[in-house]
Protein backbone atom coordinates (compact mmCIF):
# COMPACT_ATOMS: atom_id res chain seq x y z
CA UNK A 1 0.00 0.00 0.00
CA UNK A 2 2.77 2.47 0.91
CA UNK A 3 5.00 1.28 -1.93
CA UNK A 4 8.57 1.95 -0.81
CA UNK A 5 8.20 0.76 2.79
CA UNK A 6 7.80 -2.97 2.15
CA UNK A 7 9.81 -5.33 4.34
CA UNK A 8 13.30 -6.03 2.97
CA UNK A 9 12.89 -9.81 2.86
CA UNK A 10 10.35 -12.59 2.75
CA UNK A 11 12.97 -15.06 3.98
CA UNK A 12 12.32 -16.09 7.58
CA UNK A 13 15.33 -17.67 9.29
CA UNK A 14 13.48 -18.70 12.44
CA UNK A 15 10.07 -20.31 12.91
CA UNK A 16 8.29 -20.70 16.21
CA UNK A 17 5.82 -23.50 15.56
CA UNK A 18 2.18 -23.48 16.57
CA UNK A 19 2.97 -26.23 19.07
CA UNK A 20 5.76 -24.23 20.75
CA UNK A 21 5.66 -21.90 23.75
CA UNK A 22 8.68 -19.77 24.60
CA UNK A 23 9.11 -18.06 27.95
CA UNK A 24 11.78 -15.37 27.89
CA UNK A 25 13.13 -12.62 25.66
CA UNK A 26 14.05 -13.24 22.03
CA UNK A 27 16.95 -11.28 20.49
CA UNK A 28 17.27 -11.78 16.72
CA UNK A 29 18.23 -10.41 13.33
CA UNK A 30 16.90 -11.54 9.97
CA UNK A 31 13.39 -12.95 9.84
CA UNK A 32 11.29 -14.41 12.68
CA UNK A 33 7.90 -16.05 12.04
CA UNK A 34 5.67 -16.85 15.03
CA UNK A 35 2.84 -19.38 14.88
CA UNK A 36 3.13 -20.32 18.57
CA UNK A 37 3.21 -18.37 21.83
CA UNK A 38 5.97 -16.14 23.16
CA UNK A 39 5.85 -14.85 26.75
CA UNK A 40 8.62 -12.27 26.75
CA UNK A 41 10.00 -9.32 24.83
CA UNK A 42 11.05 -9.58 21.18
CA UNK A 43 14.03 -7.41 20.29
CA UNK A 44 15.79 -7.01 16.95
CA UNK A 45 19.53 -6.40 16.89
CA UNK A 46 20.60 -2.79 16.43
CA UNK A 47 21.08 -1.64 12.83
CA UNK A 48 19.40 -4.76 11.43
CA UNK A 49 16.71 -5.00 8.78
CA UNK A 50 14.87 -7.55 10.91
CA UNK A 51 11.33 -8.64 10.09
CA UNK A 52 8.86 -10.11 12.57
CA UNK A 53 5.70 -11.84 11.36
CA UNK A 54 3.04 -12.97 13.84
CA UNK A 55 0.56 -15.27 12.11
CA UNK A 56 -3.14 -15.48 12.88
CA UNK A 57 -2.35 -18.35 15.31
CA UNK A 58 0.54 -16.47 16.95
CA UNK A 59 0.53 -14.77 20.35
CA UNK A 60 3.15 -12.48 21.89
CA UNK A 61 2.87 -11.24 25.48
CA UNK A 62 5.64 -8.69 25.89
CA UNK A 63 7.14 -5.61 24.31
CA UNK A 64 8.13 -5.79 20.64
CA UNK A 65 10.95 -3.66 19.23
CA UNK A 66 11.59 -4.57 15.57
CA UNK A 67 12.04 -2.36 12.44
CA UNK A 68 9.58 -4.26 10.20
CA UNK A 69 6.53 -5.98 11.73
CA UNK A 70 3.65 -7.86 10.10
CA UNK A 71 0.87 -8.85 12.51
CA UNK A 72 -2.13 -11.08 11.86
CA UNK A 73 -2.28 -12.51 15.40
CA UNK A 74 -2.23 -11.04 18.90
CA UNK A 75 0.36 -8.89 20.68
CA UNK A 76 -0.21 -7.90 24.31
CA UNK A 77 2.33 -5.16 25.01
CA UNK A 78 3.80 -2.05 23.42
CA UNK A 79 4.98 -2.26 19.80
CA UNK A 80 7.92 -0.21 18.45
CA UNK A 81 8.54 -0.20 14.69
CA UNK A 82 11.02 2.35 13.32
CA UNK A 83 10.38 1.33 9.69
CA UNK A 84 7.06 -0.30 8.74
CA UNK A 85 4.19 -1.87 10.68
CA UNK A 86 1.47 -3.84 8.90
CA UNK A 87 -1.70 -4.87 10.74
CA UNK A 88 -3.60 -7.53 8.80
CA UNK A 89 -7.31 -8.34 9.12
CA UNK A 90 -7.04 -10.54 12.25
CA UNK A 91 -4.40 -8.42 14.02
CA UNK A 92 -5.11 -7.53 17.64
CA UNK A 93 -2.75 -5.23 19.55
CA UNK A 94 -3.38 -4.60 23.26
CA UNK A 95 -0.83 -1.90 23.95
CA UNK A 96 0.58 1.33 22.56
CA UNK A 97 2.05 1.47 19.06
CA UNK A 98 5.07 3.65 18.23
CA UNK A 99 5.67 3.69 14.49
CA UNK A 100 7.23 5.36 11.44
CA UNK A 101 4.67 4.10 8.90
CA UNK A 102 1.66 1.94 9.64
CA UNK A 103 -0.70 0.03 7.37
CA UNK A 104 -4.00 -1.17 8.82
CA UNK A 105 -6.45 -3.48 7.07
CA UNK A 106 -10.15 -3.42 7.93
CA UNK A 107 -10.78 -5.77 10.85
CA UNK A 108 -7.50 -5.14 12.68
CA UNK A 109 -7.88 -3.93 16.29
CA UNK A 110 -5.76 -1.69 18.48
CA UNK A 111 -6.50 -1.25 22.18
CA UNK A 112 -4.01 1.51 22.96
CA UNK A 113 -2.71 4.69 21.40
CA UNK A 114 -0.82 5.19 18.16
CA UNK A 115 2.13 7.59 18.21
CA UNK A 116 4.16 8.63 15.17
CA UNK A 117 7.52 8.57 16.94
CA UNK A 118 10.04 7.32 14.39
CA UNK A 119 10.24 9.85 11.60
CA UNK A 120 12.02 9.03 8.37
CA UNK A 121 15.69 9.86 8.62
CA UNK A 122 17.84 11.02 5.77
CA UNK A 123 20.89 8.94 4.88
CA UNK A 124 21.67 5.61 6.50
CA UNK A 125 20.99 6.67 10.09
CA UNK A 126 18.09 4.79 11.69
CA UNK A 127 16.09 5.88 14.69
CA UNK A 128 16.97 3.99 17.88
CA UNK A 129 14.20 1.93 19.45
CA UNK A 130 13.93 1.12 23.15
CA UNK A 131 15.20 -2.26 24.29
CA UNK A 132 13.11 -3.34 27.27
CA UNK A 133 14.58 -6.64 28.39
CA UNK A 134 13.69 -9.03 31.16
CA UNK A 135 17.27 -10.25 31.31
CA UNK A 136 20.32 -8.92 29.49
CA UNK A 137 21.60 -10.86 26.51
CA UNK A 138 24.65 -12.87 27.64
CA UNK A 139 28.00 -12.04 26.10
CA UNK A 140 29.37 -14.59 23.65
CA UNK A 141 31.57 -17.10 25.45
CA UNK A 142 34.23 -19.37 24.04
CA UNK A 143 34.28 -23.05 24.91
CA UNK A 144 37.81 -22.99 26.30
CA UNK A 145 38.53 -24.84 29.54
CA UNK A 146 38.69 -21.69 31.66
CA UNK A 147 35.26 -20.57 30.45
CA UNK A 148 33.38 -23.87 30.83
CA UNK A 149 31.94 -22.90 34.23
CA UNK A 150 31.01 -19.43 32.94
CA UNK A 151 29.34 -20.98 29.88
CA UNK A 152 27.30 -23.28 32.12
CA UNK A 153 26.15 -20.28 34.15
CA UNK A 154 25.26 -18.26 31.05
CA UNK A 155 22.97 -20.95 29.64
CA UNK A 156 21.70 -22.58 32.82
CA UNK A 157 17.89 -22.77 32.86
CA UNK A 158 15.71 -21.21 35.50
CA UNK A 159 15.24 -23.63 38.41
CA UNK A 160 11.99 -25.58 38.37
CA UNK A 161 9.94 -25.66 41.55
CA UNK A 162 7.70 -28.68 41.99
CA UNK A 163 4.07 -27.87 42.77
CA UNK A 164 2.73 -28.67 46.22
CA UNK A 165 0.43 -31.69 46.33
CA UNK A 166 -3.28 -31.06 46.86
CA UNK A 167 -3.50 -33.47 49.80
CA UNK A 168 -4.87 -32.31 53.12
CA UNK A 169 -2.73 -33.14 56.17
CA UNK A 170 -3.89 -36.10 58.25
CA UNK A 171 -5.19 -35.10 61.67
CA UNK A 172 -3.33 -36.66 64.60
CA UNK A 173 -5.30 -38.43 67.37
C-alpha positions as CSV (number, residue, x, y, z in Angstrom):
1,X,0.0,0.0,0.0
2,X,2.8,2.5,0.9
3,X,5.0,1.3,-1.9
4,X,8.6,2.0,-0.8
5,X,8.2,0.8,2.8
6,X,7.8,-3.0,2.2
7,X,9.8,-5.3,4.3
8,X,13.3,-6.0,3.0
9,X,12.9,-9.8,2.9
10,X,10.3,-12.6,2.8
11,X,13.0,-15.1,4.0
12,X,12.3,-16.1,7.6
13,X,15.3,-17.7,9.3
14,X,13.5,-18.7,12.4
15,X,10.1,-20.3,12.9
16,X,8.3,-20.7,16.2
17,X,5.8,-23.5,15.6
18,X,2.2,-23.5,16.6
19,X,3.0,-26.2,19.1
20,X,5.8,-24.2,20.7
21,X,5.7,-21.9,23.7
22,X,8.7,-19.8,24.6
23,X,9.1,-18.1,28.0
24,X,11.8,-15.4,27.9
25,X,13.1,-12.6,25.7
26,X,14.1,-13.2,22.0
27,X,16.9,-11.3,20.5
28,X,17.3,-11.8,16.7
29,X,18.2,-10.4,13.3
30,X,16.9,-11.5,10.0
31,X,13.4,-13.0,9.8
32,X,11.3,-14.4,12.7
33,X,7.9,-16.1,12.0
34,X,5.7,-16.9,15.0
35,X,2.8,-19.4,14.9
36,X,3.1,-20.3,18.6
37,X,3.2,-18.4,21.8
38,X,6.0,-16.1,23.2
39,X,5.8,-14.8,26.7
40,X,8.6,-12.3,26.7
41,X,10.0,-9.3,24.8
42,X,11.1,-9.6,21.2
43,X,14.0,-7.4,20.3
44,X,15.8,-7.0,17.0
45,X,19.5,-6.4,16.9
46,X,20.6,-2.8,16.4
47,X,21.1,-1.6,12.8
48,X,19.4,-4.8,11.4
49,X,16.7,-5.0,8.8
50,X,14.9,-7.5,10.9
51,X,11.3,-8.6,10.1
52,X,8.9,-10.1,12.6
53,X,5.7,-11.8,11.4
54,X,3.0,-13.0,13.8
55,X,0.6,-15.3,12.1
56,X,-3.1,-15.5,12.9
57,X,-2.3,-18.3,15.3
58,X,0.5,-16.5,17.0
59,X,0.5,-14.8,20.4
60,X,3.2,-12.5,21.9
61,X,2.9,-11.2,25.5
62,X,5.6,-8.7,25.9
63,X,7.1,-5.6,24.3
64,X,8.1,-5.8,20.6
65,X,11.0,-3.7,19.2
66,X,11.6,-4.6,15.6
67,X,12.0,-2.4,12.4
68,X,9.6,-4.3,10.2
69,X,6.5,-6.0,11.7
70,X,3.7,-7.9,10.1
71,X,0.9,-8.9,12.5
72,X,-2.1,-11.1,11.9
73,X,-2.3,-12.5,15.4
74,X,-2.2,-11.0,18.9
75,X,0.4,-8.9,20.7
76,X,-0.2,-7.9,24.3
77,X,2.3,-5.2,25.0
78,X,3.8,-2.1,23.4
79,X,5.0,-2.3,19.8
80,X,7.9,-0.2,18.4
81,X,8.5,-0.2,14.7
82,X,11.0,2.3,13.3
83,X,10.4,1.3,9.7
84,X,7.1,-0.3,8.7
85,X,4.2,-1.9,10.7
86,X,1.5,-3.8,8.9
87,X,-1.7,-4.9,10.7
88,X,-3.6,-7.5,8.8
89,X,-7.3,-8.3,9.1
90,X,-7.0,-10.5,12.2
91,X,-4.4,-8.4,14.0
92,X,-5.1,-7.5,17.6
93,X,-2.7,-5.2,19.6
94,X,-3.4,-4.6,23.3
95,X,-0.8,-1.9,23.9
96,X,0.6,1.3,22.6
97,X,2.0,1.5,19.1
98,X,5.1,3.6,18.2
99,X,5.7,3.7,14.5
100,X,7.2,5.4,11.4
101,X,4.7,4.1,8.9
102,X,1.7,1.9,9.6
103,X,-0.7,0.0,7.4
104,X,-4.0,-1.2,8.8
105,X,-6.4,-3.5,7.1
106,X,-10.1,-3.4,7.9
107,X,-10.8,-5.8,10.8
108,X,-7.5,-5.1,12.7
109,X,-7.9,-3.9,16.3
110,X,-5.8,-1.7,18.5
111,X,-6.5,-1.3,22.2
112,X,-4.0,1.5,23.0
113,X,-2.7,4.7,21.4
114,X,-0.8,5.2,18.2
115,X,2.1,7.6,18.2
116,X,4.2,8.6,15.2
117,X,7.5,8.6,16.9
118,X,10.0,7.3,14.4
119,X,10.2,9.8,11.6
120,X,12.0,9.0,8.4
121,X,15.7,9.9,8.6
122,X,17.8,11.0,5.8
123,X,20.9,8.9,4.9
124,X,21.7,5.6,6.5
125,X,21.0,6.7,10.1
126,X,18.1,4.8,11.7
127,X,16.1,5.9,14.7
128,X,17.0,4.0,17.9
129,X,14.2,1.9,19.5
130,X,13.9,1.1,23.1
131,X,15.2,-2.3,24.3
132,X,13.1,-3.3,27.3
133,X,14.6,-6.6,28.4
134,X,13.7,-9.0,31.2
135,X,17.3,-10.2,31.3
136,X,20.3,-8.9,29.5
137,X,21.6,-10.9,26.5
138,X,24.7,-12.9,27.6
139,X,28.0,-12.0,26.1
140,X,29.4,-14.6,23.6
141,X,31.6,-17.1,25.5
142,X,34.2,-19.4,24.0
143,X,34.3,-23.1,24.9
144,X,37.8,-23.0,26.3
145,X,38.5,-24.8,29.5
146,X,38.7,-21.7,31.7
147,X,35.3,-20.6,30.4
148,X,33.4,-23.9,30.8
149,X,31.9,-22.9,34.2
150,X,31.0,-19.4,32.9
151,X,29.3,-21.0,29.9
152,X,27.3,-23.3,32.1
153,X,26.1,-20.3,34.1
154,X,25.3,-18.3,31.1
155,X,23.0,-21.0,29.6
156,X,21.7,-22.6,32.8
157,X,17.9,-22.8,32.9
158,X,15.7,-21.2,35.5
159,X,15.2,-23.6,38.4
160,X,12.0,-25.6,38.4
161,X,9.9,-25.7,41.6
162,X,7.7,-28.7,42.0
163,X,4.1,-27.9,42.8
164,X,2.7,-28.7,46.2
165,X,0.4,-31.7,46.3
166,X,-3.3,-31.1,46.9
167,X,-3.5,-33.5,49.8
168,X,-4.9,-32.3,53.1
169,X,-2.7,-33.1,56.2
170,X,-3.9,-36.1,58.2
171,X,-5.2,-35.1,61.7
172,X,-3.3,-36.7,64.6
173,X,-5.3,-38.4,67.4
